[in-house]
Amino acid sequence: MSLYYKSTRNSELRMSASEAILKGLAPDGGLFVPEKLPVLDVSMEELKGLSYQETAYAVMKQFLTDFTEEELKDCIARAYDAKFDTEEIAPLAKVDGIYYLELFHGATIAFKDMALSILPHLMTVSAKKNHVENEIVILTATSGDTGKAALAGFADVKGTRIIVFYPKNGVSKVQELQMVTQKGGNVAVAAIHGNFDDAQNGVKAIFEDQEFAKELAGKGYQFSSANSINIGRLVPQVAYYVYAYAKLLENEEIADGEEINVAVPTGNFGNILAAYYAKQMGVPIAKLICASNENKVLFDFFETGTYDKNREFVLTSSPSMDILISSNLERLIYLITGEDSDKTKELMAGLKNGGSYAVTDEMRTKLADFAAGFASEEETAACIKHIYDKTGYVMDTHTAVAAHVCGQYRSRSEDARKCVVASTASPYKFVKSVMTAIDGKYQSEDEFALLEELKRVSGVELPQAIRDILDAKALHTLECDADKMKELVRDLL
Ligand SMILES: *Cc1c(COP(=O)(O)O)cnc(C)c1O
């Protein structure tokens, strides 16, 4: 059966999966959503013994129905290979009664690799399928991790170019070095004078600029996105929630059909939406626990029904979640409006014009599957230290936000269901914040000196991604104002 995609702002639009992947964002500024969320056609019993790659196929084939079996299996095989430092791809670590789904074993040591190692392959197959002659230009705004993962995924991929924008003072030292040292003949990286939202708004504005699209089409280019607004990012992410459940079952941590909760450190709302899609597909997930850092716009939304970005933007130790406009929430809003694209469009216009919108009480009742919380900077650090002191396990700052909120939820709700925490980055990526959380004495130390110290306290070897940047040369020094992104793109092409 074929599954088509429509826009959250136009239900009439109908595109195949490959067309939606190529476009990234719908022409009306909406996000592509499946006409109907598929239900798993294999039982958990059958999924139990499968490898990550086999699970990914079982999930993704139901979303990407215009890909042949051979095409999809080939994309999966190329993505989830020895670039990952473990054959399990996404291992589960049981620590202090909580299951950490480690999504950071890929090339750039953040969970973005889970989707961005496959997106370039999905994109090139999609281009072939749709007889695209133009070169595809990937424009990406990043809060730090997407940028590097997208660069690594698209570097030297034939028929593509990639331009990444990151907030100049909004990423960790390791994140910045990872990006500015990226090799490849088709890559460009620019630091924006502004925050992530500025970068993301700039990219969205370029996508919506039909004049500019025409101008570039004349030169043989067309844009697409590697951000999680691209459905080709979201679909691969559903797979690891299915995999995690099957693994828990296989390891006899849970009984067949037993409900679990999932806690996700959330920024752009992509990862947690993938978990929600997994639930809709039939994975027995009860609560989706949305964890925010001090930029707690999502927590406030779930508490009050009002989304309001008019607030101070805080730079935190979990920079990949320093976001006030969570783009993927639009896909959830669309669902709770009863798939009403006019209503969704109206709410999003409110966000664009006034910076806020409120959902109705009826819509709020459809959010009952979600629980929300946030962690302050102190709580995040205390969580890292507590778990380290108790167990020796070292987690990164983003994961700690979710671990804290998960604990908070468990004591507040008396909901004793087992909980999977999405562990979204290696602690090496945020070594300074992590080590300082463990012991204040590291505060004054150089980031690089701390790498060895982290190795000592955690017993985990330096990942290849870190060894790569130790002596690499900075190749990218572009900077620009947030309102000059379009000009920069024009110059680069
Ligand atoms: C991107 C990112 C997040 C936030 O994920 P979203 O899908 O944007 O909600 C959390 N943690 C890390 C380490 C990330 O890179």
The ligand as a Tripos MOL2 file, in Angstrom:
@<TRIPOS>MOLECULE
LIG
   15    15     1     0     0
SMALL
NO_CHARGES

@<TRIPOS>ATOM
      1 C1         19.4980   17.8220   18.7760 C.3       1 LIG1
      2 C2         19.7570   17.3570   20.1510 C.ar      1 LIG1
      3 C3         18.7390   17.2900   21.1120 C.ar      1 LIG1
      4 C4         17.3280   17.7510   20.8170 C.3       1 LIG1
      5 O1         16.6670   16.8890   19.9290 O.3       1 LIG1
      6 P1         15.3780   17.3810   19.1340 P.3       1 LIG1
      7 O2         15.0480   16.2770   18.2100 O.co2     1 LIG1
      8 O3         15.7810   18.6340   18.4250 O.co2     1 LIG1
      9 O4         14.3170   17.6390   20.1460 O.co2     1 LIG1
     10 C5         19.0430   16.7820   22.3520 C.ar      1 LIG1
     11 N1         20.3000   16.3900   22.6540 N.ar      1 LIG1
     12 C6         21.3090   16.4480   21.7660 C.ar      1 LIG1
     13 C7         22.6630   16.0220   22.1740 C.3       1 LIG1
     14 C8         21.0620   16.9130   20.4790 C.ar      1 LIG1
     15 O5         22.0610   16.9580   19.5930 O.3       1 LIG1
@<TRIPOS>BOND
     1     1     2 1
     2     2     3 ar
     3     2    14 ar
     4     3     4 1
     5     3    10 ar
     6     4     5 1
     7     5     6 1
     8     6     7 2
     9     6     8 1
    10     6     9 1
    11    10    11 ar
    12    11    12 ar
    13    12    13 1
    14    12    14 ar
    15    14    15 1
@<TRIPOS>SUBSTRUCTURE
     1 LIG1         1 GROUP 0 **** ****
